[in-house]
Amino acid sequence: MSVDAAQKQAIEHNQGPMLVLAGPGSGKTLVITRRTQWLIQKAGVAPGNILVVTFTRAAAGEMRSRFDRLMDGRHLPVSFGTFHAIFFTILKYAYKYKVENILSEDEKYAILRDIIHQIDVEMDDEKDFVMDIAGEISRVKGDMISLEHFYPVNCAKDVFEEIYKAYAAKLGRMRRLDYDDMLVQTWQLFKKYPDILAAWQKKYTYILIDEFQDINRVQYEIIRMLAMPENNLFVVGDDDQSIYKFRGAKPEILLGFTRDYPEAKMTVLNTNYRSTGAVVKRAEALIKNNEHRYAKDMTAAREMGEEVLVKAFQKPADQYLKMIREIVDIHEQKEVPWEEIAVIFRTNVQMSGFVEQLMVYNVPFVMKDSVPNIYQHWIAKDIFAYMNIAFGGNSRSDYLRIINRPNRFISRSYLDEDPVNLANVKDYLENREWMVERIEQMEYDFYMLSSMGPYPAIQYIRNSIGYDNYLKEYGASRGIKSEDLLEVLDELMDKSHAYKTWEEWFEAIDQYSETLKIRSRQRFEETEGIRLLTMHGAKGLEYDLVYIPDANQGIAPHKKALTESDKEEERRMFYVAMTRAKNNLRIYFTRERYGKAAEMSPFIGEFLDF
């Protein structure tokens, strides 16, 4: 395969550091593999002295396969691997670690769950809390932040420190290390033992890094040490595709590379070989609104093709129905394979409504990211507990869920029977007339709910019983935005419209929940069906036809994006989603959401000429 001038310049770079800015579809994998070949065949570098680092095993495997084909099938001892794989190899030699010493993600969550139970942390959704705490522990390690200077967002500072120290102590006693520890311990090893560092520096005299914009602080510091003293560090990345801030990846590291290495050469791969001219034109118009970036002026090697389609719908359901009809028609009439059609959402939470519609119309699909089941949310469980009791249930667990939601000032100790008998409770409280009245009001509410379908029942719980007010008070007491909590109820009500009876809805919920479990176990690459992805999950992939639904203010950009830095990252995510499209890109938004007016994403106005 021939290469263009910019690619040739990168491939034939000889010694010293180099930054290659590689826009979407510009052939970065080709450049890395061809450069590795050039180093061996033209520069005389021994294959064993070359290290190629990627972020995923799949990318490392693909890179290795391409390189082997370039070398006529010869399997030369070039090291291709992820940061974790390379660093664990280093630790194995130093500390005699084995695979058994690595802590799995499931084990990590189990340990954190036990610690949280031991210190009796107040929370509503255990699974979400554990994952959030795990993410913050990862940030402390990846960003090399001192524990005393880290301020968590998911719990009090002293609580987080207690969890962090207990977790570290547990892993120490078990002689286990999590994936972040592989990085931290490698950095500590190199700092403590210069002779060990020197040995690895001698081995890896040429280092090539893919997706450099995704690197975090500790990974970068290790690589900088490893590349010394020759600094033959060849990094390929795109600051416009830096979208993993939550994992510690920051575009500032890439943007600061030439400051850290003033002697570094730089080249820009600015020809997009993937997408049509129309897609490239609109995507470029969008990303140029970011201030903190390298200018690339991407151009398309392909024809203009079809214009990017932007369309408004009244409600999300209208949007999803139109998408399904279009997708089926395109698949059948134009013979586009299911696997070449992708629907890219801002978050995995958005997918649920579309997934339910795909099930109704029996359209095959596969999800790259697991979809949170809204019916497993603690707020949904509260609603279902109300209805279980209304339909004659009397389990203690249901009563304990809702007895003080809203607050009725009824002590949990009064509910000491299982099943609960409210007549006995009222007898026990007969001298506290006001308390008995509250229980009788609750009984009346259950009676009213027993004859209601899903939509009016949820409305009654929210307004007449006062559950909305409870959520507002709950949010205020915990520093949580009440609108985020109320949105869960809005979505439940929106879904309930489709069902006349609770029996019908509960049956559909069971079917939906089981389908999600099955789909989550399917291999994304090997399963037939349209691709459902988040913007984060879509990076590095490409499809014939791409849909970006729900392109609304508050979703893209996300409502939590408050700072200019946050908004620039949101714009980068939208840019990544747009540039996944090879031939056709369709962006849809709605005029209303959950019965409230919704605004078009400002990103649309930035790339579309009105």
N, C-alpha and C positions, 0 to 999 in steps of 0.2 A: 504494500500500500504506500502510495506517495504521501509526502508530508508537505505542509505549507512552510513559508519562510520562518514564521514565529516558532512553529513546532521544531523545525530543523535547528534553530538557534538554541532551543532548550536541550534538545537531544545531544548536541555536540558541545555543550558547555564542558570545559575541561576540569579545572580545579577551583576550590574556594566555594563560598556560599552562593546560592542562586534562589531567587523567588520567581516562581512561574504562576502568574495569575491566569487561571483557566476557567473561563465562563462556561455556562451550560452547553453540553454537546460539542465541546471544542477539542475533544480527543485527548484528555489528560491521561487515560490509561495507556493509550498508544504511546504517548510521550515517555511515560515512566518505563514501560517495557522496552521500547526502542533505545532509550538512554542506557538502560542496564546492558542491553546487547552491545551498544557502542563502547561502553566502558571496558568490556571484556575484549572485544575484537579490535578496537582502534586505539584505546588508551592503555591496553595491556594490564588492566587491573585483574587480579586473581578473583574468580567468582566467590570464593569463601570470604573475601574482604568486603562484600557488598551486602548491605542491609536495606530491605524495602519494608516500610512499616505502613500498615493500613489500619482501619478502625473496626473492621468486621472480618470474621473468618471467611465469609463468602467472597468478600473483595480480595482477600489474600489468595484464596483458591483460584479465583478468576485471573488474577494477576500472574500467578504461577503458571497456569495453563497457557495463557497467551505467550508468556516468555518461553516456555518449553517449545511451543510451536515455532517461534522465531528461531530457536536454536535447533531446528530440525529434529525435535523429539528428544534431544539430549537433556538429561536431568542434572544440570550443573548445581553445585552447592551454594547458590545464592540464598540468603535467608529472607524468606517472605513470611511475614506474620503480623499479628496485631500487637499493639503496645503490651497488652497483658501477657500474651504468649511469649514475646521476646523477654520481657522483664522477669517472668516466672522462670524461664530458662536460666537467667543470670542468678536468681535466688536459689535455684536448685543446686548449682555448683557451689555456692557460698555456704548455704545452710542445710544442704541435703534434704530439702523439701521434696515431698512426693505429691502426686495428684490428690491423695487423700487429705492433705493439709489444706486444700482449697475449700472454703466455705461456699456452699451453693446459695442461691438467692432464697430458696425455700427455707433453708436452715437459718439464714440470716433473719428472715421475718419471724420465724418461730422463736428465736432467742430474744429478739426485741419484744415480741408479744409477751413472753414470760416476764421480762424485766418490767414492762409497763404494768402488768398485773400485780407484780410484787410491790411496786411503789404506789399502786392505786391511783393512777392518773385518770382524771375525769375526761370522758370523750363520748361521742355519740356513735360514730362509725369506726369500729376498731381497725378494719382493713385499711381504710383510707389514712387513718392516723399513723399506723405502723409504716405504711409506704412513704408518707410525708416525712416522718422522723428519719427513716432510712435515707431518703434523699438529702436531708440536711446534714446527716453524718458524712455522706459522700462529699458534699460541698466543702465541709471543713477540711477534709483530707485532700481533695482535688485542688482546691484553691490555696492550700497551705496556710489556712487561717488558724491563728492561735485560738484555743477554745475560749479563753477569757474575753477575746475580742469578737466573738461570734454571737449574734443576736437572732435567735430562731423566730419563726413566724407562727409555728404550730403549737407552741406551748410556752410556759414561762422559762426564762433563762436558767434558773436554778434546776428546774425539772429536766430540761434538756441536758445540762451538764451531768446530772445524776445518771440519766439514761446512757449518755455517751461513755462515761467512765465505767459503768457496770458492764456495758457491751464490750469495751476494750479489755477489761479484766477477764471476762468470760472467754474471749478468744485467746487470750494469753494462757489461761489455764488449760485450754483444749489444744494448744499449739496449732491453731488454725488461723488462716488469714482470708479476709474477703478480697474482692477484686480491687478495691481502693488501696488496701494494705500492700498489694503487689507493687504499686507505684511508690507509695511512701517508703516502704522498706528498701526498694532499689535505690531511691535517692539517698536514704540514710546510709546504706552500704557504701555507695560511692564517696560520700562525704567523709566517712569514718576510715575507709581503707583505700588510700590513693593507689596502692599497688594493684588492687583488684580492678579499680577503674582503668589504670594504665593497660592492663592485660586486655580488657574489652575494647579499649580505644585502638590498640594494635590490631585486634581482629577486624573491627568494623571501621575501615578507613574511608568508606564512602557510604553515606546514609541518604536514602530517598524517602520522603514522607508524602503520602497521599492524603487528600482532604485536610490539609494543614489548618484550615479555618476551624476545625472541630477540636483542636488540641486544647487541653487545659494547662493550668500553671505548672503542676508537678510533672506532667509528661514533658512539657517544654524544657524545664530545668534539667531533667535527666538527659534529654537528647542533646542539649547544649554541652553538658559535661562529656557525653560520649563522643561528640564530634571533634573535640579538641585533640591536638592543637592545630591540625590542618584545616578544620572547619569545612570539610567537603560535605556540606549540608545542602541538599537539593530538595526544596519544599514546593509542593504543588497544591494550590487551593484557590478559593474564591471568597473574598470577604462578603460578596453579595449573597452567598449561600450559607452564611454563618447563622444557624438557627437553633443551636443547642445551648443557649445561655443557662437554662435550668440545670445542665450537666456541668457547668463550669467553663464551657467553651465561649470564648469571647473574640470578636473580630479584632480587638485591640492587639492581641498577640501577633496576628498576621500583619496588621497595619504597622506594628512596631518592629517588624523583622529587619528592615533596612536601617533602623536606628541601632538595633543590637549588633548588626553586621554592616557597617558603613561601606565596606568593600564589596558587598553583595551585588551581583548582576541581577537584572530583572527583565523579564519578557512577558508579554501579554498574548494569550491565545484568545483572540477576539472574533474568530469565525465559528458560528454555530452550524454544525453539520447535521443536527438532529431535526430542528423545527423549521416550519415554513417561514417565509419572510414576514407574513402577517403576525404570527405568534411572537417572533423575535422583536419586531417593531413595537408591539404593544407592551411586551415585557420590559424592554429597554426604557420606554417612556415612563413606566412605573418606577423602576429602580433608580432612575436618575434623580428622583425626589429625595433620596437619602444623601445627607451631607457628608457623613463620615465613611468614605469609600474611595477606592481607586477607580478612576475613570477608565472604562474599557471600550465603549462604543462598539458593542457587539453587532455583527452583521451576519446575515444568513447566506449560506452557500446554496440553499434551495430556492425554488420559485416562491412567489408571494402566497399562493394558495388561497383557501377560503378565509374571509375576514373572521376575526374573533367575534363570536355571537354573545351579546349581552341582552338578557331578557328579564322583565319584571313579572312577578306573579302576586296574586292577592295574599295567599296563605301558603305556608310550607307544604301542606298536603297537595295543593294544586301543582306546586313545583315538582314534587316527587312523582306524582302521577304522569306529568308531562315527560319527565326524564325516563321513566320506565317505558312508556310508549315509544319514545324516540330510540332508546337503546335496543328494544326488541326489533323495531323496524330496521335500524341500521345493521343489526346482526343478520337479519333474515334477507333483506333486500340487497344490501351492499356486501354481504358475506364477510363482515368484519368479525373476527373471532372474539368470543367473550373476553378472552385474556388480554385483548388489545383495547379494552374499554375500562377506564378508571374513573371513579368518583372520589374526589379529594375534599375532605372536610377539614375545618380548622381544628376541631377537637373530636375525640372519639365519642364524646357524649352526644354530639349532633347526629351520629349515625343511626341511633335507635329508631327514629321515626321512619327513615328510609328503609332500614332493614325489615321492619314490620310490613311495609308495603311490598317489598320484594318477595316476602314469604307468601303474601296474599296472591300475587300474580305468578308465583312459581318461577321466578327468574333466578338462575343459578348465580351465586356470588361467593366470594371468599374474602375474609377480612385479614389484613396484615396486623392490625392492632386489635386487641380485645376491646369489646364494647361494654362499658359499664352498664349493668342491668339496673335501670331506674327502679324496677320493682323490688330490688334488694336494698334500696336506700332507706335509711332509718325513718325518714318522713313518710315514705310509702308504707313501711311496716306499721307506723302509727295509724295510718288511715285504715289499713287492712285489719288491725287489731280492733278498732272501733266497729267495723262491719262484722267481724267474727262474733263479737259479743252481741251485736244487734240481731244477728241471726240465731241466737240461742246459745252460743258458746259461753263458757264461764271459766276458762283456764286462768290460773293465777298469773301466768306470764303475760297474757293479753291485758289483763287489768293493770298490772304493774307498769306496762308501757304507757298507758294513757290516763291513769287515774289523776295525775297532776299535769296533764297537758291539754288544756290550760290548768293552772294551779287551782285546785279545790281545797288545798290544805288538809288532805286526807292522808294520814300516816300510813306508810307501807306496812307497818306492824299490825294494822287492823285487818289486813288481808293475809291471815295466817293459814287459811284453808286452801286446798287445791283439790277439787274445783272451788271457786269462790261462791259463797252464798250471801248475797247482799242483805237478805232478810236477817241473817244472824249478825251481820255488821251493824245494821240499824238497831237491833235489839241491844247490842253492846253499847251503842252510843245514844241510847234513848234519853239520857239526861242532857245531851248536847244538841238541843233542838236545831240550831243553825247548821250543824254538821249533817244531821239527818235530812234536812231540806236540800242540801247540796247533793246528797246521794240520790234523793228522789228526783231531783232535776236531771241528774245523769241518767237515771232509769227512763225518764220521759224522753230524753234525747235518743236513747237506744230504741225506744218504741217508735219514734218518728223515723229514724233511719231504716228500720226493718222493712218499710214499705216503699223505699226509694230506690230508683236505679242509680247507676254509678255517678253520673254527672250531678244530679241534684243532691245526692248524698254527700259528695265531696264539698259542694257549695255550702250545704248545711253545716258540716263540720268546721269549715273555714270561718263562716260568718256568724251563724247562730250559736254554735258551741264556743267559738272564739279561738280556734286554732291559729288563725293568722296573727292575732295579737300575741299569742304565746310565742310564735316564731320571731316576731319583732323584738320581744323582750329577751328571748334567748340570744338572738344575734347581738343585741346591745350589750348584754352582760359578758359576752365572749369576744367582742371585737370583730364579729362576723357581719358582713353586709346582709341585712334582712332580705334585700331583693334577690340575693343568690339562693336563699332558702325558699322564698316564695315562688321562685321560678320552677322549683321542683314540683310544687303543687300545680302551677300553671300547666306544666307539661303533662302531669297526671290527668288533669281535667281535660286537656286537649285530646289525649288518647281515649278518655272515657266516652267521648262523643259517639264513637263507633259502636257502642254496646248498649243494648236496652236493659239487660239484666246483669247482675253480678256473677251469676253462674256462667254466662256466656263469656264475660271478661276474664274470670279466673281460669277458665279453660284455655283461652287464648294466651294468657300470661304463662301458664304452665308449658304450653307448646313453644312459645317464644323463648323462655328460659332454657328449655331443653335444647332447642336449636342453637342458641348461643354457645352452650357447652360443647356441642358437637363441632360447630364451626371453629371454635377456639383451638380445637385439637388438630384441625386440618393443616397440612403444609401449604403455605401460601403459594409457593412456586409450582406445586404439583397438582393443584386442585382446579378443576374447570369452573369458570364463572367470571363475572365482571369483578374488578378489583376495587375494594373499598379501603381507603387509606386516609390517614391524617396527613397534614402538610409536613409534619416531622418525618413520618414514615415513608413519604413519597420520594425523599431525596435520593438521587442516584438511579431512579427508575425512569422509564419512558413508555408512552402508550400512543396508539394511533389516535384515539379520541379521549379527551379529558373533560370532565365536568367539575366545576367548582360551584357547589350550591351554597345557599345561605350567605351570599356576599353582602352582608349587612353590617352597618355600624354596630359595635358592641360584640360582634362575632369576629369580623375581620376588618379592622383591628379589634382584638378582644377588649372587652370592657375593663379588664385589669391592666391594660397597657396605659399607664398614666404619664410616664416620663417620655421625653423625646427619644431617649435610647430604646425604651420599650417599643415605641411606635415604629422606629426604624427596623427593629427585629421583626415586628409584625409585617412590615412591608417586604422584608427579605423572605419571609415565609410565603407570602402571596406570590412573590416572584418565582420562588422554587416551584410552587404548584403550577403556575402558568407554563413554565419551561419544561414540564414533563410531557407536554403535548407535541407530537410529531406533526400531525396533519390538521386536527380540528380541536378547537378550544371553545367551550361554552360555559359562560359565567352567568349564574342566575341569582336573583335576590327577590325578597318578598316585601310587600307593602305593609303587612301586619304580622305579628307574632304573638300568640296566646291572647288574641283579641285586642292587642294594643298596637298602635301605629309603630312601624319600623322604618328606619332610614337606610338608603342605599349606602354601601361602603364608600368612603371617600377615595379609596384606591381606584375605583372604577372611573371616577372623574379625572384621576391623574393620568390614566393611560388612554382614555377614550375621548375623541373629539366630538363635542356636542354641537 
